Amino acid sequence: MKLADALAELPPRLPNGPRCTVGAILDKLDDDDRAALTAALDDDEVQGSGLARLLSSRGHKVNGNTIQRHRRRDCSCG
């Protein structure tokens, strides 16, 4: 079987379990803060570690690796 055929047969990735820490934080925020955090997550110029420090200082315990995993869409948020 060709690789292309095998790849075409892969099932889509389904979220498994609850949302990741970043997703849970987004769920708790008001609309303005959610939009600002979403924009920061989408901005490659904003470092994940700096974003994690800022969020942690505001009571949202998260680390830079979790931020990066969420950015890559490689978390339970899908």
QUIWOTA-V93685 format. One line per field, one symbol per residue. ss: DSSP state (@ for helix, = for strand, . for the rest). phi: phi as a letter, one per 30 degrees, with the letter a starting at -180 (. if undefined). psi: psi as a letter, one per 40 degrees, with the letter a starting at -180 (. if undefined). A space follows every 50 residues. Layout:
ss: ???
phi: ???
psi: ???
//
This chain:
ss: ..@@@@@@............@@@@@@@@..@@@@@@@@@@@@.....@@@ @@@@@@@......@@@@@@@@.......
phi: .deedddddddddcdcidddeddddeddddedddddddddddcddcdddd dddddddcjcdacdddedddedicbddi
psi: hiddddddehiihihhaiiidddddddeiidddddddddddeheehhddd ddddddeeeghiiddddddddeffaed.
//
